[in-house]
């Protein structure tokens, strides 16, 4: 293990089917003015909204709302939320929803007291906050992003067709607390469930497919991947299986709370490719990742062959007897593809609304990362998208 690092994660987690009651423990720590942030209204249909509002009122909170946060939160929506939070003099932003709602709340939190344009400051210049950050709490209803225990926030600029994530270095951007009740995820449509599952798996892959040293983080990643595969197969057949869904929820958090990135480099190129597709098509995030992953991994496999062999053996239990490293690595990716198809994931970007005529533009808005086994050139990005059609 070769890296040098510091690690701190200040988010307090409450996990389990009775975890919402701990909102009563957290709310007294903050001032009277709370902004409740949520998405398209599903929390009103399933009763979670009423439960949360009841607790807020019992704790004497003055509540304003930001409703309608979309799956790919837009810059326009960010500006709207900032104005609401400012007008309410927010003491706490309470996000109730999936990763997009949590991401959005963090973007609002660093922007409320900022005099500069948040898109320019945080998403183009990647600067850190130099203003007071409004605390964020999360009640999670959909798993996948890990946003409940990290400092990341992804925002889409529809005008420039750029979807950019900023993982803030300031740990105070992280949610102060997150409530994880697996029962809240049981009503998700199958499409959203498997999309979130693949997002989890790919988060781990992005941190795994880099580096050549013997790194403890990679052993943890292999265990997390095996857990996702096992639980996803159970949940795919029986979406109401609480144990499987609780394991998926817990793995999602550990996949992206930065633990398995410590002591090593990371890739994140699949996310850059997928986010570019999402910016042009507004497609569901996990499905954009699924559609570009295999063409990307097959492209970089020769440059990180040893890790792909390890992946095949330790994650997919590929029999290595009498086979070359290339054969073993390819069988590992084939096993991954079989699993993805078993779940019903989208496997090409044409199903998400992309076409040949769009490839140059999508490639042009793809941010190139340098932490993986191969730094991509523009023509390679276009080729990968073409293989993804």
LOFIBA-740884 format. One record per residue (C-alpha): residue in three letters; x negated, y negated, z. Coordinates in pm, whole numbers, plus 50000, padded with zeros to 5 digits. Layout:
BEGIN
ALAXYZ/...
//
This chain:
BEGIN
UNK500005000050000/UNK498114970049869/UNK500284939249918/UNK500194911750179/UNK503544899250299/UNK505724884650571/UNK509194898350631/UNK512124882950814/UNK515814889250760/UNK518004868950996/UNK521414881550877/UNK523404899151146/UNK525514927751013/UNK528744942051152/UNK529554975150984/UNK532544998451000/UNK536305000450978/UNK536754978251286/UNK534094952751195/UNK536404923251119/UNK537094918651491/UNK533524906151526/UNK534484874951335/UNK535764864051677/UNK532214867751808/UNK530694846251535/UNK533174817851485/UNK532594800851823/UNK528964794951721/UNK530014769451456/UNK531924736951441/UNK535644732951381/UNK535604728151003/UNK535504760250799/UNK535764763650422/UNK537254796950320/UNK535914808349982/UNK537424836449778/UNK538074848649425/UNK541114855749213/UNK543584863649489/UNK543214901049543/UNK542534894649912/UNK546054880449937/UNK547564911649781/UNK545714936050005/UNK546234916650328/UNK542614907350401/UNK543364870150353/UNK546084870650620/UNK543834889250865/UNK540994864250819/UNK543204833150836/UNK544834846151154/UNK541444849651322/UNK540344815251199/UNK543454798951344/UNK543184818151671/UNK539694803251701/UNK541034768051646/UNK539374762251309/UNK540404735751057/UNK540444754650728/UNK540004742250373/UNK539894766150080/UNK537944771449759/UNK539934797049562/UNK539434812149218/UNK535694819049228/UNK535124839148911/UNK532934870348865/UNK530234849048702/UNK530474816648903/UNK530094786248681/UNK528304753448732/UNK531644735248700/UNK533034756448982/UNK529954748849190/UNK530494711449149/UNK534134715849249/UNK533224735349561/UNK530594710249667/UNK533164682349659/UNK535654702449867/UNK533004711850126/UNK531814675750149/UNK535324662150192/UNK536024687750466/UNK532684680850640/UNK532114718250646/UNK530444733950948/UNK530674769350805/UNK531314784150462/UNK533114817550498/UNK532944838650181/UNK535544866250160/UNK535014887649850/UNK532304904349646/UNK528814894149553/UNK529854865849324/UNK531794849149604/UNK528844853349843/UNK526404840249580/UNK528664810549517/UNK528924802349886/UNK525134801149914/UNK524904778649608/UNK527424755049768/UNK525574756750101/UNK522334742549956/UNK524134716749744/UNK526574699749984/UNK523964677150141/UNK521704674749837/UNK521574641549650/UNK520154657649334/UNK521914678049068/UNK521864714149195/UNK521494729148848/UNK518434708248774/UNK516894712149119/UNK517594748549201/UNK518104766248868/UNK515804748148625/UNK513024736048853/UNK513504764149111/UNK512864739949395/UNK513704747749756/UNK516264728649963/UNK514994697450139/UNK518364689250292/UNK520574703550566/UNK521954737650464/UNK525544745750560/UNK525704780250728/UNK527314808850536/UNK529134839550667/UNK530444868050453/UNK533324892650472/UNK532474917550199/UNK535204933449985/UNK533154946849692/UNK529674961649696/UNK526814959649450/UNK524904927249465/UNK523464929149817/UNK524264892149843/UNK525524897650197/UNK521944900950325/UNK519734880650094/UNK519094844849983/UNK520004849349618/UNK522604829149429/UNK523414833249058/UNK525164805348866/UNK526214804148498/UNK525994772548289/UNK528584778248017/UNK527464747947816/UNK523864760147776/UNK524784797347800/UNK522264802648077/UNK522914825948371/UNK520204820748631/UNK519594835048975/UNK517574817249238/UNK516334837849532/UNK515594810549784/UNK512474813149997/UNK514154794850284/UNK515574822250506/UNK518254798650640/UNK520024802350304/UNK520754838550397/UNK524184845050546/UNK524084840750922/UNK526364871050952/UNK528104895850725/UNK531044918450797/UNK531034951450606/UNK534224971950624/UNK534135000650371/UNK537945002650377/UNK538074968850204/UNK536424984449898/UNK538915013049856/UNK541394992849648/UNK538874982949380/UNK539664994249024/UNK537425022348900/UNK535714999248649/UNK534634975448926/UNK533615003649157/UNK531235020148909/UNK529944986448790/UNK528944978649148/UNK527395013049189/UNK525165007848889/UNK524214973149009/UNK522994989449332/UNK521015015849147/UNK519404990848914/UNK518414967849199/UNK516354996549332/UNK514935004648988/UNK513814968548938/UNK511684970949251/UNK510545006749189/UNK509255004948829/UNK506154984348903/UNK502784989849065/UNK500555020549074/UNK499525022649440/UNK500905047049697/UNK503525024149844/UNK505915031650131/UNK508545010049962/UNK508725034349669/UNK509455063649901/UNK512295043950057/UNK513585035149710/UNK513665071749606/UNK515765080349908/UNK518165051749839/UNK518525062149474/UNK519285098149570/UNK521905085649814/UNK523565064049547/UNK523645092949300/UNK525145117149551/UNK527765093349693/UNK528695079449351/UNK529565114149224/UNK531825119849524/UNK533475085649493/UNK533905089649118/UNK536045120649179/UNK537665108249500/UNK537615069949526/UNK539325071749867/UNK536495091750024/UNK535535068950312/UNK532185085350384/UNK531015081750025/UNK532205045950002/UNK530585036950334/UNK527255051850220/UNK527505032149896/UNK528205000050087/UNK525255005250322/UNK522885014450040/UNK523904983349845/UNK522774961650134/UNK519394978650170/UNK518844979049795/UNK518524941349783/UNK517774927050127/UNK514134924850000/UNK512854953350219/UNK511874976849934/UNK510154948749747/UNK507604943550021/UNK503984951549952/UNK504344954349574/UNK505204937249250/UNK508714938849106/UNK510144939148754/UNK513654923348719/UNK513564923848339/UNK516744944848313/UNK518514917648509/UNK517164890748280/UNK518384909947975/UNK521744917348134/UNK522254881848257/UNK521584868447909/UNK524264891447771/UNK526604880648049/UNK526024843847977/UNK527094849047614/UNK529974873247675/UNK531124867248036/UNK530994904948081/UNK530914922148421/UNK527394920648563/UNK526874957548642/UNK528044967648296/UNK525604943948126/UNK522814960748323/UNK524024995448228/UNK524184986347860/UNK520564974447837/UNK518794996648091/UNK517935027847895/UNK516635009947583/UNK514454988747811/UNK513125017648017/UNK512365038447709/UNK510485008547569/UNK508275003447875/UNK507885040047972/UNK504515044847794/UNK503055016147996/UNK504135030448334/UNK504275067348252/UNK503115079848593/UNK505985062248772/UNK508555075548524/UNK507215110748583/UNK507545105348957/UNK511085092048906/UNK512025123248710/UNK510625146648974/UNK511605129149298/UNK514945113849201/UNK516345137648938/UNK514635170449040/UNK513315176848689/UNK511455210048654/UNK507935201048543/UNK506575235748463/UNK504845237748125/UNK505825202248024/UNK503805171747928/UNK504165139548124/UNK506085124347832/UNK508545153147830/UNK509075150648205/UNK509605113148191/UNK512055115847902/UNK514015142948083/UNK514285119948384/UNK515795092248172/UNK518085117548003/UNK519335128548346/UNK519935092248434/UNK521905087548111/UNK524035118248185/UNK524845104348529/UNK525735070148386/UNK528085085948132/UNK529585107648405/UNK530525076248598/UNK532045060148289/UNK529655030848257/UNK529495009247946/UNK526455020647752/UNK526154994347478/UNK526494956747456/UNK528844958047158/UNK531564970647393/UNK530954939147599/UNK531474915647304/UNK527954911947161/UNK527114917546794/UNK524134916746559/UNK524634880046476/UNK524314870646843/UNK521054888746917/UNK518654860546841/UNK520624836347057/UNK520914861047344/UNK517194868647322/UNK516454831447315/UNK518234826347647/UNK516514856247813/UNK514044846648084/UNK510834867248060/UNK509494882248382/UNK505914894048433/UNK506054918248727/UNK506754950848543/UNK504694974148330/UNK505024953448012/UNK505574916247955/UNK507994914247664/UNK507544893247352/UNK510564877547182/UNK510654903546904/UNK510624931547162/UNK513594915947339/UNK515514914147012/UNK514644950646940/UNK515834961547285/UNK519134943247238/UNK519474959246894/UNK518954993647051/UNK521604984047305/UNK524304976547045/
//
